[in-house]
Amino acid sequence: MDLITKKNKSVTAFLAVLDELLGAIENVMDNHKPSLNGEHYLTDHELSRKLKISRRALQDYRNQGKIPFIHMGGKILYRESDIVKMLEENYCKAWQ
């Protein structure tokens, strides 16, 4: 009868699978945002990361009235559907 230790191939493989699973679960928990009435909201930080622009650029867009937002208690939120709509409205098709 073999002694089961951390060095056992089966145990090592099982622990590796558990590590992968834990990483996947943490990724889902970090990236999943529950909806509120079917709508998802993004913070400044989240939206700037998704659009690959600075938070300062977002502030300029808000100040210029180019991007819709919600200002509540010092917190700025963006409706994901508003952002998608804005991106679609500003889409430029290739002409060649």
Secondary structure, 3 states (H helix, E strand, C coil): CCCCCCCCHHHHHHHHHHHHHHHHHHHHHHHCCCCECCECEEEHHHHHHHHCCCHHHHHHHHHCCCCCCEEECCEEEEEHHHHHHHHHHCCCCCCC
